[in-house]
Amino acid sequence: MVFNFGGKNEWLDCAHHKLAVSHFGGRKFFMNSDTITEIVKRGYTDKEVAKHYGSVTEIWPEEKFIFDKFFKNVGHILDIGCGGGRTSFYLASLGNKVTAIDLSPPLIEAAKQRLAKEPANIEFYVKDAQHLDYSGNHFDGIIFSFNGIGYIARAEGKIKFLKEVRRILKQDKFFFFTAHNLWSVNAYFLGNILRVTKIFFSKLFHINIREKEYGEKYDDAPNIEVPYIDIKPKKKWDKIIKQTEFKVAYFNSKYGIRDKRLFSVFKDYSGTSNYLFFVLKK
């Protein structure tokens, strides 16, 4: 998929604080969490990108394993980052009422068009995952689809988000999300090592770069759907989750689930898998 913001980046010294700035279409965007959300939204409202994700309907076998185990006939489920309804329809088929949200209007429109053809107990809404204005203890289960949590900026933003998810989730219920694995052995492995090294030396020598935390990635290549993502290793996720009062009910890698191997201290298969699977319990 091609989505080119066609911009360049620079640093400005503003009130003695270094802030990342990007130029997109002649506008200057300060790289705070709100700006990153806008960048993500622009990426997934691109016609070609929305067309692609709106047409994807199949869920992974590993997702099916999680849904069947933790989300069968549980009640009212919130599907965050639902896209074209890929996971929403399967969750509804398990006997649940599903509220499905995504920040991309074209993707929600695609989901509604599918719903018109395939009636199910689902309601689709355009909504930002970082503004979950629901009452406390509202949902019987919550999921965040397809690594979407990586578009929430930095550890602080993820902690805030997880606390909000916990607030609106009922007691003893589950939240499931998948995340890219920073240390997966794949085509991006060398690039991840180089990027982490760059951040290390920027901190050591006080050099200003756009990436402020290990795992952050800004990419100006013309074939990138969204030029920002924040990918954390499992140890960092453990620290983030610990600050939210959630308990880890289940963890594995995509390959670990695929190969039917339980995660343990002695069998950590996450190192070779692209994706980490977390189920958290309130």
WOVENJO-V570909 format. One record per backbone hydrogen bond with DSSP energy under -1.0 kcal/mol. CO is the residue of the C=O (numbers start at 1). NH is the residue of the N-H. E is the energy in kcal/mol with one decimal. If there is no record, write none. Layout:
BEGIN
CO&NH&E / CO&NH&E
END
This chain:
BEGIN
8&23&-2.2 / 10&21&-1.7 / 12&19&-1.6 / 14&17&-2.0 / 17&14&-2.2 / 19&12&-1.3 / 20&31&-2.9 / 21&10&-1.8 / 22&29&-2.7 / 24&27&-1.8 / 27&24&-2.0 / 29&22&-2.0 / 30&32&-2.5 / 32&36&-2.3 / 33&37&-2.0 / 34&38&-1.9 / 35&39&-2.3 / 36&40&-2.5 / 37&41&-2.5 / 38&42&-2.4 / 39&43&-1.9 / 40&44&-2.1 / 46&50&-3.1 / 47&51&-2.3 / 48&52&-2.0 / 49&53&-2.4 / 50&54&-2.4 / 60&64&-2.2 / 61&65&-2.0 / 62&66&-1.6 / 63&67&-3.0 / 64&68&-2.8 / 65&69&-1.5 / 66&70&-2.7 / 67&71&-2.3 / 75&97&-2.4 / 76&140&-2.7 / 77&99&-3.0 / 78&143&-2.5 / 79&101&-2.7 / 80&145&-2.7 / 82&85&-2.0 / 85&89&-1.9 / 87&91&-2.4 / 88&92&-2.2 / 89&93&-1.7 / 92&95&-1.8 / 94&73&-1.6 / 97&77&-3.1 / 98&123&-2.3 / 99&79&-2.9 / 100&125&-2.4 / 101&81&-1.0 / 101&82&-2.5 / 102&127&-1.6 / 104&108&-2.1 / 105&109&-2.4 / 106&110&-2.0 / 107&111&-2.2 / 108&112&-2.4 / 109&113&-2.1 / 110&114&-1.9 / 111&115&-2.3 / 112&116&-1.9 / 114&118&-2.7 / 120&122&-2.2 / 121&98&-2.6 / 123&100&-3.1 / 125&102&-1.5 / 128&131&-2.0 / 131&133&-1.5 / 132&134&-1.8 / 139&170&-2.8 / 141&78&-2.3 / 142&176&-2.3 / 143&80&-2.9 / 145&148&-1.9 / 147&150&-1.7 / 148&151&-2.0 / 149&152&-1.5 / 150&230&-2.5 / 154&158&-1.9 / 155&159&-2.6 / 156&160&-2.2 / 157&161&-2.3 / 158&162&-2.8 / 159&163&-2.2 / 160&164&-1.7 / 161&165&-2.4 / 162&166&-2.4 / 163&167&-1.9 / 164&168&-1.8 / 167&137&-2.5 / 168&138&-1.5 / 168&139&-2.7 / 170&173&-1.6 / 173&282&-2.2 / 174&142&-2.0 / 175&280&-3.4 / 176&144&-2.2 / 177&278&-2.6 / 179&276&-3.1 / 181&184&-1.6 / 184&186&-1.4 / 186&189&-1.6 / 188&192&-2.5 / 189&193&-2.1 / 190&194&-2.5 / 191&195&-2.3 / 192&196&-2.5 / 193&197&-2.3 / 194&198&-2.2 / 195&199&-2.2 / 196&200&-2.3 / 197&201&-2.3 / 198&202&-2.0 / 199&203&-2.0 / 200&204&-2.2 / 201&205&-2.5 / 202&207&-2.4 / 213&216&-2.2 / 215&231&-2.8 / 217&229&-1.6 / 221&224&-1.4 / 227&219&-2.3 / 229&217&-2.4 / 233&237&-2.0 / 234&238&-2.6 / 235&239&-1.5 / 236&240&-2.4 / 237&241&-3.0 / 238&242&-1.8 / 241&244&-2.0 / 247&281&-3.3 / 250&279&-2.7 / 252&277&-3.1 / 253&257&-2.3 / 254&258&-2.4 / 255&259&-2.7 / 256&261&-3.2 / 257&260&-1.3 / 267&269&-1.1 / 269&272&-1.1 / 274&181&-2.4 / 275&254&-2.1 / 276&179&-2.0 / 277&252&-1.8 / 278&177&-2.2 / 279&249&-2.5 / 279&250&-1.8 / 280&175&-2.7 / 281&247&-2.2
END
